[in-house]
């Protein structure tokens, strides 16, 4: 049986990055849930979202928007994206 990788079709960089970001965010959420011994249902209550939404988030194939990422960060106190330091912001602005 042939695999997709056998076709030797280049994958665009943005698709590689998108896939990586989706998986990484899902892993961070799952690790948080495991560290708290939290079920998907309990996590859904924590973030005030339907269970189906949480299942999509942890599937590894979710196209997260910034509002969802911000909600998850606010409710869990975990960082899903790298934030600039004040020093980096100041350096950019000067």
WOGI-V131139 format. One record per pair of residues at least 24 apart in sequence whose ideal C-beta (glycine too) atoms are under 8 Angstrom apart, sorted by the first residue. I is the first residue (numbers start at 1). J is the second residue. Records with the same first field share a line. If there is no record, write none. Layout:
BEGIN
I = J ; J
END
This chain:
BEGIN
18 = 63
21 = 64
22 = 60 ; 61 ; 62 ; 63 ; 64
23 = 60
25 = 57 ; 62 ; 64 ; 69 ; 80
26 = 57 ; 58 ; 59 ; 60 ; 62
27 = 60
28 = 78 ; 80
29 = 57 ; 58 ; 72 ; 76 ; 78 ; 80
30 = 58
32 = 76 ; 78
33 = 58
46 = 75 ; 76
47 = 71 ; 72 ; 75 ; 76
48 = 75
END
